[in-house]
Amino acid sequence: MGATFTVTKIEFKRLLSSFKVSDKNIDDILAQIDKSYKHINAVSLAEQLQKFGLKQSEITNIFRRIGIDDITISNMFDVLEEQKIKSTFGRLVELSVE
């Protein structure tokens, strides 16, 4: 099981706001966290933040402020990149077996 990092909802909202994440997007993330028993997968969060327009350096900064070390952050981005490659590769290659 991976490491768990804890941050209060108010701190988290303030942190995301400081990186110009819109209130609507913050509310969407918090709603997702509430639905999953106050937890979120960090790789999924990074992916969501990228979709909101944040750069990798900004996301890294957010994770550092939560207390996640650089090696773990780097590993999360590796996983995210691998997921993107697999999904793109799946769309490019079609195999028919007869």
C-alpha positions as CSV (number, residue, x, y, z in Angstrom):
1,M,0.0,0.0,0.0
2,G,1.3,3.5,-0.8
3,A,1.9,6.3,1.6
4,T,-0.9,8.5,2.9
5,F,-0.6,12.2,3.2
6,T,-3.1,14.3,5.1
7,V,-4.2,17.9,4.6
8,T,-7.2,19.7,5.9
9,K,-10.0,20.6,3.4
10,I,-9.4,24.3,4.1
11,E,-5.6,24.1,3.6
12,F,-6.2,22.1,0.4
13,K,-8.7,24.6,-1.0
14,R,-6.4,27.5,-0.1
15,L,-3.4,25.7,-1.7
16,L,-5.3,25.0,-5.0
17,S,-6.6,28.6,-5.0
18,S,-3.1,29.9,-4.7
19,F,-2.3,28.2,-8.0
20,K,-5.3,29.8,-9.7
21,V,-7.5,26.7,-9.8
22,S,-11.1,27.9,-10.1
23,D,-13.6,27.5,-7.3
24,K,-15.7,25.3,-9.5
25,N,-12.8,22.9,-10.2
26,I,-11.8,22.9,-6.5
27,D,-15.4,22.0,-5.6
28,D,-15.3,19.2,-8.2
29,I,-12.2,17.8,-6.6
30,L,-13.5,18.1,-3.1
31,A,-16.8,16.4,-4.1
32,Q,-14.8,13.5,-5.6
33,I,-12.7,13.3,-2.4
34,D,-15.9,13.2,-0.3
35,K,-17.4,10.5,-2.4
36,S,-14.3,8.3,-1.9
37,Y,-14.2,8.4,1.9
38,K,-11.9,11.5,2.0
39,H,-9.2,10.0,-0.2
40,I,-7.9,10.6,-3.7
41,N,-5.3,8.9,-5.7
42,A,-2.4,11.3,-6.2
43,V,-1.9,10.2,-9.8
44,S,-5.5,10.9,-10.6
45,L,-5.3,14.2,-8.9
46,A,-2.2,15.2,-10.9
47,E,-4.1,14.2,-14.1
48,Q,-7.1,16.2,-13.1
49,L,-4.9,19.3,-12.3
50,Q,-3.2,18.9,-15.7
51,K,-6.6,19.0,-17.4
52,F,-7.4,22.2,-15.5
53,G,-4.3,23.7,-17.1
54,L,-1.7,23.5,-14.4
55,K,1.9,22.8,-15.5
56,Q,3.9,19.8,-14.1
57,S,6.1,22.3,-12.1
58,E,3.0,23.7,-10.4
59,I,1.5,20.3,-9.6
60,T,4.9,19.3,-8.2
61,N,4.8,22.4,-6.0
62,I,1.4,21.5,-4.7
63,F,2.5,18.0,-3.8
64,R,5.7,19.3,-2.1
65,R,3.6,21.6,0.0
66,I,1.4,18.7,1.1
67,G,4.6,16.9,2.2
68,I,5.3,14.5,-0.7
69,D,8.9,13.9,-1.4
70,D,10.5,14.5,-4.9
71,I,11.1,10.8,-5.6
72,T,7.5,10.0,-5.0
73,I,6.3,12.9,-7.1
74,S,8.6,11.8,-9.9
75,N,7.3,8.3,-9.7
76,M,3.7,9.6,-9.9
77,F,4.4,11.5,-13.0
78,D,6.1,8.4,-14.5
79,V,2.9,6.4,-13.8
80,L,0.8,9.2,-15.4
81,E,3.0,9.4,-18.5
82,E,2.9,5.6,-18.8
83,Q,-0.9,5.7,-18.6
84,K,-1.1,8.3,-21.3
85,I,1.2,6.2,-23.6
86,K,-0.8,3.1,-23.0
87,S,-4.1,4.8,-23.8
88,T,-2.7,6.4,-26.9
89,F,-1.1,3.2,-28.1
90,G,-4.4,1.4,-27.6
91,R,-6.1,3.9,-29.9
92,L,-3.4,3.6,-32.6
93,V,-3.1,-0.1,-32.8
94,E,-5.9,-2.4,-33.7
95,L,-5.5,-6.2,-33.8
96,S,-7.8,-8.6,-35.6
97,V,-7.4,-12.3,-34.9
98,E,-9.2,-14.7,-37.1
